[in-house]
Amino acid sequence: MHSVLLVEDDEAIRAALHRALTERQYSVVAVGTAAEALRETAARPVDIVLLDLGLPDLDGSAALRMIRGVSEVPVIVVTARRGEASMVQLLNAGADDYVVKPFSAENLVARMNALLRRTSTSATPANGVVNAGALRIDQSERRAWFRGERLELTRREFDLLVYLAERPNRVVSRRELCESVWGGNASDQTIDVHMSWLRRKLGETAAKPRHLHTVRGIGVKLVVSV
């Protein structure tokens, strides 16, 4: 049984989601403030967090950054905010996915299950260390180094880098990345945002790539010296 921390200040919505998730065999802890969410995150391990942005004591995006400071737990943001800028801000703050109100319980549960499948798979990697040019990646420790320097990566950045590093000098399609890294739940924009963050951490840009190259109309590849 997966455990869920539900953070929602609207009592009616909180009760409805609690009931819907409990009926689907989730173990649910429900709170209504960011302070309670942070206490729960620090006090007990959970499998996934559902985080509303419109909290009474702290904006949800700020709460998300604080959660990310103490835990790598998967987080789905629940928001009424729409638009590209909001999506990029949420991803930058550490969200793994988001749903826009109003939504159905079936939609939410499908996204939760997809995210839990991805994170459970990445938590138990089949291989140990990947070496690709100047990159060294320890999958068991979920750590990566570039030219001997430790890279500070989010979970999704790490998964993306591992996938590309295991396929050096090969063009990987966006569809393949979407299916294999995001479990089928990623737009081209989401992939582009994460590629941009990885490039920045590798000290390059899309205009002057050295390692992460975009192949127009096809996908991306990690170029390493043979």
N, C-alpha and C positions, 0 to 999 in steps of 0.2 A: 504494500500500500504506500503510495507516494504521499509525502507531506507537503502542505501548501501553507504559506503565510499570505493571507489576504489582507491588503491594506486599502480600506475604502471608508471614507467618512460618512457617506450617505447610508443611513441605517437600513432603508428599504432595499437598496441595491446590495448592501453587504449581506443581509439576510437571504436574499434571493440567490446570490452566488454561493453562499455557504451551503444552502440547501441543494443547489444543483450539483456542486462538487462532491458533497457528501453522498448523494445518491449514486454518483459515479465512482464510489469507493476511494475517494481521496480523504486523507486526514487533514482537517482544516483548522488553522488558528486564525481568527479574524480580529483585526484591530482597526481603530479609526483615526490614528494620528501617526505622524512621522516619528515622534519620540517613542511611541510604543513599538513601531516597526523596527527601529534601531535596537531597542532593548531585546526584542525577540530574536533578531538576527544574531546578536552577540551571545545570547543565552543558550540557544539551541540550534542544532543543524536542521535545515529544511531542504527539500528537494527543489523547490521553486517558489518564487515570490511574484505575486500579482500586485502591482503598485499603481494606485490611482495618483494622478498628478495634482488634483485639486484638494489638497489636504489643509486642514484649518490652521495648523501650527507651523508648517514649513512647505514651501513649494516642492512638489514631488520630484522635480529634476534635481534639486539640491539634496533631497533625501536619497535619491539614487546614487549620487556621488559619495555620500557618506556610507551607504551600504557597501559600495564598491571598495571603500577604504578598509573594510573589515572582512569582506567575504567575496568569493567568486560565485556565489549561488546564482543560478539562472534567474533572470528578471524579465517578466513581461510587463510593460507599462500599459496601463489602461487610461485612455485620454480622450477628451473631446476635441483636442487640438488637431488641426489638419494642416497639410502643406509640407513641402519639401524641407523647408528650414527647420520645422519642428522635428521631422524625422531625423535629420542630420544631428540636431542638438541632442536628441535622445540617444542615438547610437554613440555619439561622442562622450556622453555621460556614462555609458556602460550598459545600456539596455541590450538585451538579446533579441527582443521582438516587441511589437506593440500592436494593440488593437484599438480601434476608434469607436467610441460610443455613438449610437447604440449598436450592440452586437448580440448575436445569439450565443447561448451556452454551448451549442455544438461547435461553433466557430472557435470559441475560446478553448474548449477542451482539445480540439484538433491541433491547435497551435501549441498548447501545453504538451501534448503527447509527442509532437514532432521535436520540440525543444528538449524534452527529457530523453528521447532516443538519441539525439545528437550528443548531448552532454554525457550520457552514460557510456556511449561508444568512445568518446574522446578521453574519458577518465580511465579507460583500460586499454591503452595502445598496444598493438600487437608487436611493435618493434621497440628497440631501445634508443640508440643514438643514430641520428642522420647527419652525415657530413656532405655538404654541397658547397664546394668552393670555400669561401671565407666564412660560411655559415656552419655552426655546429648546434644541433638541436637534440636535447635529451627529452624524449617523450615521456619517460616514466616520471621525471621530475617536473615536466612541463616548463622547461627553461631553454632559452636560446641565446647564442652568442654570435656576434658578427665582428670579425677581425679581433677576436679576443675580448670584446666588450659585451657585457650583458645587455640584452634587449629587454625593455619593459613592454610586454605585450598583453593586450586583453586576451580573453579566452578565444574569441573568434579570430583575432589577428594571428594567434598562435596556430590554430587549426588550419587557417588559410596558408600560412607559411610552411607548415609541415607538408600539406598536400602538394604544394608546388615544389618543395625541396626534394620530395620523393620522386619527382618527375622532372629532373633538371633538363634544360634545353629542349623541352617538349612543349608545344602549344597546347594549352588546356582551355577548352571552350567554356564560355560563361555558363552554359547549361550544365556542364559537368561540375563546375564549382558550385552552382546553385544546388544541385542534387547531393553532392558528396560532402560539402562543407556546411551548407545551410539546411539540408534535408528537404530541399524543394521549396523553401519559403524565403526567397530572396529576390529582390528586383535587381536590374542592372545598376541602378543607383546605389543600392546597398553594397554591391560588389565593388563599384568604383570608389565609394567612400573608404572601404577597408583597404583597397589597394593604395589609395592616396596616403592613408596613415602608415602603411607598411613602408612605402617609398620614403616618407619623411624620416622614419626610424632607421632606414638604411642609408640616409644621407643623400638622397637623390630626388629628382622631380620627374613628372610625366614628360616634360619637355626635354629633359636630359637624363634619360634612364641609363643605368649601368647594369642593373641586375633584373629588375622587373619591367619587362617590355610588353606593351600592348600591341597585339596583332589585329589591326583594324578589321572589324566584321567577323572575327573568329574568336579571339580570347586573349589570354595572357601566357607568358612563359617566364620562368626564372632562368636567366642566363648565367652559367658558371663556367669557369675555366676547366678544360679537360686535363 
